[in-house]
Amino acid sequence: MLERLNQEIKRRTHMVRILPGAESCPRPVRALATTTHEIWLAAVRYLAMEHPREHKKEALRALAA
């Protein structure tokens, strides 16, 4: 996923070609990172971490008893 994000940043900054100044470069990168972050938050999780956490808690309870 991170490689895909880096490719997209490269593609978008290359598309702009000439940026007005060094301080204008982070704007499109930040916008892309924010959008990607929001998409990742709303995306379907393939590995649900709730089940392993509950399993670990149950194993610790069994050891304590």
Jmol script that loads the backbone (N, CA, C; Angstrom):
load data "model"
ATOM      1  N   MET A   1       0.818  -1.194   0.000  1.00  0.00           N
ATOM      2  CA  MET A   1       0.000   0.000   0.000  1.00  0.00           C
ATOM      3  C   MET A   1       0.865   1.263   0.000  1.00  0.00           C
ATOM      4  N   LEU A   2       1.945   1.188   0.739  1.00  0.00           N
ATOM      5  CA  LEU A   2       2.825   2.357   0.818  1.00  0.00           C
ATOM      6  C   LEU A   2       3.514   2.622  -0.519  1.00  0.00           C
ATOM      7  N   GLU A   3       3.880   1.552  -1.213  1.00  0.00           N
ATOM      8  CA  GLU A   3       4.502   1.726  -2.520  1.00  0.00           C
ATOM      9  C   GLU A   3       3.523   2.366  -3.498  1.00  0.00           C
ATOM     10  N   ARG A   4       2.266   1.968  -3.415  1.00  0.00           N
ATOM     11  CA  ARG A   4       1.241   2.547  -4.283  1.00  0.00           C
ATOM     12  C   ARG A   4       1.080   4.040  -3.985  1.00  0.00           C
ATOM     13  N   LEU A   5       1.112   4.406  -2.714  1.00  0.00           N
ATOM     14  CA  LEU A   5       1.018   5.813  -2.335  1.00  0.00           C
ATOM     15  C   LEU A   5       2.210   6.598  -2.893  1.00  0.00           C
ATOM     16  N   ASN A   6       3.407   6.025  -2.775  1.00  0.00           N
ATOM     17  CA  ASN A   6       4.596   6.701  -3.309  1.00  0.00           C
ATOM     18  C   ASN A   6       4.518   6.871  -4.825  1.00  0.00           C
ATOM     19  N   GLN A   7       4.014   5.858  -5.517  1.00  0.00           N
ATOM     20  CA  GLN A   7       3.851   5.967  -6.972  1.00  0.00           C
ATOM     21  C   GLN A   7       2.860   7.067  -7.329  1.00  0.00           C
ATOM     22  N   GLU A   8       1.781   7.143  -6.571  1.00  0.00           N
ATOM     23  CA  GLU A   8       0.762   8.158  -6.846  1.00  0.00           C
ATOM     24  C   GLU A   8       1.312   9.557  -6.580  1.00  0.00           C
ATOM     25  N   ILE A   9       2.103   9.726  -5.532  1.00  0.00           N
ATOM     26  CA  ILE A   9       2.722  11.024  -5.244  1.00  0.00           C
ATOM     27  C   ILE A   9       3.660  11.408  -6.381  1.00  0.00           C
ATOM     28  N   LYS A  10       4.455  10.463  -6.837  1.00  0.00           N
ATOM     29  CA  LYS A  10       5.383  10.735  -7.938  1.00  0.00           C
ATOM     30  C   LYS A  10       4.618  11.126  -9.198  1.00  0.00           C
ATOM     31  N   ARG A  11       3.548  10.395  -9.483  1.00  0.00           N
ATOM     32  CA  ARG A  11       2.761  10.683 -10.683  1.00  0.00           C
ATOM     33  C   ARG A  11       2.141  12.069 -10.623  1.00  0.00           C
ATOM     34  N   ARG A  12       1.585  12.413  -9.471  1.00  0.00           N
ATOM     35  CA  ARG A  12       0.910  13.714  -9.353  1.00  0.00           C
ATOM     36  C   ARG A  12       1.883  14.881  -9.345  1.00  0.00           C
ATOM     37  N   THR A  13       3.035  14.720  -8.721  1.00  0.00           N
ATOM     38  CA  THR A  13       4.003  15.823  -8.725  1.00  0.00           C
ATOM     39  C   THR A  13       4.653  15.957 -10.092  1.00  0.00           C
ATOM     40  N   HIS A  14       4.805  14.867 -10.804  1.00  0.00           N
ATOM     41  CA  HIS A  14       5.353  14.920 -12.164  1.00  0.00           C
ATOM     42  C   HIS A  14       4.355  15.577 -13.121  1.00  0.00           C
ATOM     43  N   MET A  15       3.079  15.360 -12.852  1.00  0.00           N
ATOM     44  CA  MET A  15       2.032  15.921 -13.697  1.00  0.00           C
ATOM     45  C   MET A  15       2.023  17.454 -13.604  1.00  0.00           C
ATOM     46  N   VAL A  16       2.309  17.989 -12.429  1.00  0.00           N
ATOM     47  CA  VAL A  16       2.323  19.436 -12.230  1.00  0.00           C
ATOM     48  C   VAL A  16       3.497  20.060 -12.984  1.00  0.00           C
ATOM     49  N   ARG A  17       4.571  19.320 -13.105  1.00  0.00           N
ATOM     50  CA  ARG A  17       5.812  19.703 -13.786  1.00  0.00           C
ATOM     51  C   ARG A  17       6.525  20.857 -13.100  1.00  0.00           C
ATOM     52  N   ILE A  18       6.064  22.054 -13.255  1.00  0.00           N
ATOM     53  CA  ILE A  18       6.764  23.191 -12.683  1.00  0.00           C
ATOM     54  C   ILE A  18       5.930  23.752 -11.540  1.00  0.00           C
ATOM     55  N   LEU A  19       6.475  23.659 -10.345  1.00  0.00           N
ATOM     56  CA  LEU A  19       5.797  24.205  -9.172  1.00  0.00           C
ATOM     57  C   LEU A  19       6.295  25.624  -8.949  1.00  0.00           C
ATOM     58  N   PRO A  20       5.439  26.522  -8.482  1.00  0.00           N
ATOM     59  CA  PRO A  20       5.851  27.917  -8.313  1.00  0.00           C
ATOM     60  C   PRO A  20       6.997  28.108  -7.318  1.00  0.00           C
ATOM     61  N   GLY A  21       7.094  27.242  -6.332  1.00  0.00           N
ATOM     62  CA  GLY A  21       8.155  27.376  -5.353  1.00  0.00           C
ATOM     63  C   GLY A  21       8.263  26.114  -4.516  1.00  0.00           C
ATOM     64  N   ALA A  22       9.279  26.059  -3.677  1.00  0.00           N
ATOM     65  CA  ALA A  22       9.500  24.875  -2.850  1.00  0.00           C
ATOM     66  C   ALA A  22       8.374  24.678  -1.828  1.00  0.00           C
ATOM     67  N   GLU A  23       7.781  25.784  -1.377  1.00  0.00           N
ATOM     68  CA  GLU A  23       6.719  25.667  -0.371  1.00  0.00           C
ATOM     69  C   GLU A  23       5.394  25.196  -0.960  1.00  0.00           C
ATOM     70  N   SER A  24       5.255  25.201  -2.276  1.00  0.00           N
ATOM     71  CA  SER A  24       4.004  24.744  -2.887  1.00  0.00           C
ATOM     72  C   SER A  24       3.997  23.238  -3.143  1.00  0.00           C
ATOM     73  N   CYS A  25       5.121  22.589  -3.061  1.00  0.00           N
ATOM     74  CA  CYS A  25       5.196  21.148  -3.313  1.00  0.00           C
ATOM     75  C   CYS A  25       4.444  20.314  -2.275  1.00  0.00           C
ATOM     76  N   PRO A  26       4.531  20.618  -0.987  1.00  0.00           N
ATOM     77  CA  PRO A  26       3.826  19.781  -0.007  1.00  0.00           C
ATOM     78  C   PRO A  26       2.299  19.824  -0.115  1.00  0.00           C
ATOM     79  N   ARG A  27       1.736  20.849  -0.714  1.00  0.00           N
ATOM     80  CA  ARG A  27       0.272  20.945  -0.796  1.00  0.00           C
ATOM     81  C   ARG A  27      -0.374  19.768  -1.509  1.00  0.00           C
ATOM     82  N   PRO A  28       0.024  19.452  -2.747  1.00  0.00           N
ATOM     83  CA  PRO A  28      -0.618  18.303  -3.404  1.00  0.00           C
ATOM     84  C   PRO A  28      -0.288  16.975  -2.723  1.00  0.00           C
ATOM     85  N   VAL A  29       0.911  16.874  -2.159  1.00  0.00           N
ATOM     86  CA  VAL A  29       1.288  15.642  -1.463  1.00  0.00           C
ATOM     87  C   VAL A  29       0.440  15.470  -0.208  1.00  0.00           C
ATOM     88  N   ARG A  30       0.255  16.553   0.551  1.00  0.00           N
ATOM     89  CA  ARG A  30      -0.580  16.499   1.748  1.00  0.00           C
ATOM     90  C   ARG A  30      -2.026  16.166   1.409  1.00  0.00           C
ATOM     91  N   ALA A  31      -2.533  16.759   0.332  1.00  0.00           N
ATOM     92  CA  ALA A  31      -3.912  16.488  -0.085  1.00  0.00           C
ATOM     93  C   ALA A  31      -4.084  15.020  -0.461  1.00  0.00           C
ATOM     94  N   LEU A  32      -3.130  14.471  -1.175  1.00  0.00           N
ATOM     95  CA  LEU A  32      -3.199  13.060  -1.555  1.00  0.00           C
ATOM     96  C   LEU A  32      -3.092  12.159  -0.325  1.00  0.00           C
ATOM     97  N   ALA A  33      -2.192  12.490   0.588  1.00  0.00           N
ATOM     98  CA  ALA A  33      -2.033  11.685   1.799  1.00  0.00           C
ATOM     99  C   ALA A  33      -3.297  11.721   2.651  1.00  0.00           C
ATOM    100  N   THR A  34      -3.924  12.871   2.758  1.00  0.00           N
ATOM    101  CA  THR A  34      -5.162  12.992   3.529  1.00  0.00           C
ATOM    102  C   THR A  34      -6.275  12.169   2.901  1.00  0.00           C
ATOM    103  N   THR A  35      -6.411  12.261   1.594  1.00  0.00           N
ATOM    104  CA  THR A  35      -7.436  11.491   0.892  1.00  0.00           C
ATOM    105  C   THR A  35      -7.198  10.002   1.043  1.00  0.00           C
ATOM    106  N   THR A  36      -5.951   9.577   0.888  1.00  0.00           N
ATOM    107  CA  THR A  36      -5.613   8.165   1.022  1.00  0.00           C
ATOM    108  C   THR A  36      -5.885   7.676   2.431  1.00  0.00           C
ATOM    109  N   HIS A  37      -5.553   8.477   3.429  1.00  0.00           N
ATOM    110  CA  HIS A  37      -5.798   8.111   4.818  1.00  0.00           C
ATOM    111  C   HIS A  37      -7.294   7.912   5.079  1.00  0.00           C
ATOM    112  N   GLU A  38      -8.117   8.822   4.566  1.00  0.00           N
ATOM    113  CA  GLU A  38      -9.558   8.696   4.750  1.00  0.00           C
ATOM    114  C   GLU A  38     -10.099   7.446   4.062  1.00  0.00           C
ATOM    115  N   ILE A  39      -9.561   7.122   2.893  1.00  0.00           N
ATOM    116  CA  ILE A  39      -9.993   5.916   2.190  1.00  0.00           C
ATOM    117  C   ILE A  39      -9.588   4.673   2.981  1.00  0.00           C
ATOM    118  N   TRP A  40      -8.374   4.668   3.532  1.00  0.00           N
ATOM    119  CA  TRP A  40      -7.912   3.522   4.309  1.00  0.00           C
ATOM    120  C   TRP A  40      -8.741   3.343   5.578  1.00  0.00           C
ATOM    121  N   LEU A  41      -9.175   4.444   6.200  1.00  0.00           N
ATOM    122  CA  LEU A  41      -9.994   4.331   7.398  1.00  0.00           C
ATOM    123  C   LEU A  41     -11.351   3.708   7.101  1.00  0.00           C
ATOM    124  N   ALA A  42     -11.911   4.034   5.952  1.00  0.00           N
ATOM    125  CA  ALA A  42     -13.231   3.536   5.593  1.00  0.00           C
ATOM    126  C   ALA A  42     -13.189   2.188   4.881  1.00  0.00           C
ATOM    127  N   ALA A  43     -12.008   1.724   4.524  1.00  0.00           N
ATOM    128  CA  ALA A  43     -11.877   0.499   3.728  1.00  0.00           C
ATOM    129  C   ALA A  43     -12.210  -0.736   4.562  1.00  0.00           C
ATOM    130  N   VAL A  44     -12.495  -1.799   3.851  1.00  0.00           N
ATOM    131  CA  VAL A  44     -12.767  -3.085   4.487  1.00  0.00           C
ATOM    132  C   VAL A  44     -11.463  -3.639   5.033  1.00  0.00           C
ATOM    133  N   ARG A  45     -11.505  -4.097   6.255  1.00  0.00           N
ATOM    134  CA  ARG A  45     -10.321  -4.674   6.868  1.00  0.00           C
ATOM    135  C   ARG A  45     -10.285  -6.168   6.557  1.00  0.00           C
ATOM    136  N   TYR A  46      -9.186  -6.611   6.000  1.00  0.00           N
ATOM    137  CA  TYR A  46      -9.058  -8.020   5.680  1.00  0.00           C
ATOM    138  C   TYR A  46      -8.632  -8.828   6.896  1.00  0.00           C
ATOM    139  N   LEU A  47      -7.920  -8.195   7.808  1.00  0.00           N
ATOM    140  CA  LEU A  47      -7.522  -8.856   9.043  1.00  0.00           C
ATOM    141  C   LEU A  47      -8.139  -8.110  10.215  1.00  0.00           C
ATOM    142  N   ALA A  48      -9.177  -8.671  10.784  1.00  0.00           N
ATOM    143  CA  ALA A  48      -9.800  -8.054  11.949  1.00  0.00           C
ATOM    144  C   ALA A  48      -8.967  -8.412  13.179  1.00  0.00           C
ATOM    145  N   MET A  49      -8.511  -7.417  13.893  1.00  0.00           N
ATOM    146  CA  MET A  49      -7.634  -7.655  15.031  1.00  0.00           C
ATOM    147  C   MET A  49      -8.394  -7.876  16.335  1.00  0.00           C
ATOM    148  N   GLU A  50      -9.711  -7.728  16.323  1.00  0.00           N
ATOM    149  CA  GLU A  50     -10.476  -7.927  17.552  1.00  0.00           C
ATOM    150  C   GLU A  50     -10.424  -9.386  18.000  1.00  0.00           C
ATOM    151  N   HIS A  51     -10.534 -10.306  17.050  1.00  0.00           N
ATOM    152  CA  HIS A  51     -10.538 -11.729  17.395  1.00  0.00           C
ATOM    153  C   HIS A  51      -9.223 -12.167  18.049  1.00  0.00           C
ATOM    154  N   PRO A  52      -8.047 -11.854  17.500  1.00  0.00           N
ATOM    155  CA  PRO A  52      -6.802 -12.254  18.174  1.00  0.00           C
ATOM    156  C   PRO A  52      -6.646 -11.628  19.558  1.00  0.00           C
ATOM    157  N   ARG A  53      -7.112 -10.409  19.738  1.00  0.00           N
ATOM    158  CA  ARG A  53      -7.020  -9.776  21.062  1.00  0.00           C
ATOM    159  C   ARG A  53      -7.877 -10.518  22.076  1.00  0.00           C
ATOM    160  N   GLU A  54      -9.104 -10.868  21.677  1.00  0.00           N
ATOM    161  CA  GLU A  54      -9.990 -11.604  22.579  1.00  0.00           C
ATOM    162  C   GLU A  54      -9.409 -12.976  22.884  1.00  0.00           C
ATOM    163  N   HIS A  55      -8.833 -13.617  21.885  1.00  0.00           N
ATOM    164  CA  HIS A  55      -8.231 -14.929  22.084  1.00  0.00           C
ATOM    165  C   HIS A  55      -7.080 -14.841  23.081  1.00  0.00           C
ATOM    166  N   LYS A  56      -6.278 -13.804  22.983  1.00  0.00           N
ATOM    167  CA  LYS A  56      -5.153 -13.613  23.900  1.00  0.00           C
ATOM    168  C   LYS A  56      -5.656 -13.369  25.326  1.00  0.00           C
ATOM    169  N   LYS A  57      -6.709 -12.558  25.458  1.00  0.00           N
ATOM    170  CA  LYS A  57      -7.282 -12.309  26.783  1.00  0.00           C
ATOM    171  C   LYS A  57      -7.794 -13.589  27.406  1.00  0.00           C
ATOM    172  N   GLU A  58      -8.472 -14.418  26.619  1.00  0.00           N
ATOM    173  CA  GLU A  58      -9.004 -15.678  27.130  1.00  0.00           C
ATOM    174  C   GLU A  58      -7.868 -16.610  27.542  1.00  0.00           C
ATOM    175  N   ALA A  59      -6.783 -16.631  26.765  1.00  0.00           N
ATOM    176  CA  ALA A  59      -5.644 -17.480  27.110  1.00  0.00           C
ATOM    177  C   ALA A  59      -4.998 -17.019  28.407  1.00  0.00           C
ATOM    178  N   LEU A  60      -4.885 -15.714  28.603  1.00  0.00           N
ATOM    179  CA  LEU A  60      -4.317 -15.189  29.848  1.00  0.00           C
ATOM    180  C   LEU A  60      -5.216 -15.489  31.045  1.00  0.00           C
ATOM    181  N   ARG A  61      -6.519 -15.410  30.851  1.00  0.00           N
ATOM    182  CA  ARG A  61      -7.466 -15.747  31.926  1.00  0.00           C
ATOM    183  C   ARG A  61      -7.338 -17.228  32.297  1.00  0.00           C
ATOM    184  N   ALA A  62      -7.188 -18.080  31.293  1.00  0.00           N
ATOM    185  CA  ALA A  62      -7.056 -19.510  31.547  1.00  0.00           C
ATOM    186  C   ALA A  62      -5.772 -19.802  32.310  1.00  0.00           C
ATOM    187  N   LEU A  63      -4.700 -19.113  31.999  1.00  0.00           N
ATOM    188  CA  LEU A  63      -3.446 -19.309  32.721  1.00  0.00           C
ATOM    189  C   LEU A  63      -3.537 -18.824  34.163  1.00  0.00           C
ATOM    190  N   ALA A  64      -4.264 -17.740  34.368  1.00  0.00           N
ATOM    191  CA  ALA A  64      -4.403 -17.181  35.717  1.00  0.00           C
ATOM    192  C   ALA A  64      -5.274 -18.069  36.598  1.00  0.00           C
ATOM    193  N   ALA A  65      -6.208 -18.774  35.996  1.00  0.00           N
ATOM    194  CA  ALA A  65      -7.142 -19.626  36.780  1.00  0.00           C
ATOM    195  C   ALA A  65      -6.567 -20.955  37.104  1.00  0.00           C
TER     196      ALA A  65
END
end "model"
wireframe off; spacefill off
backbone 0.3
color backbone group
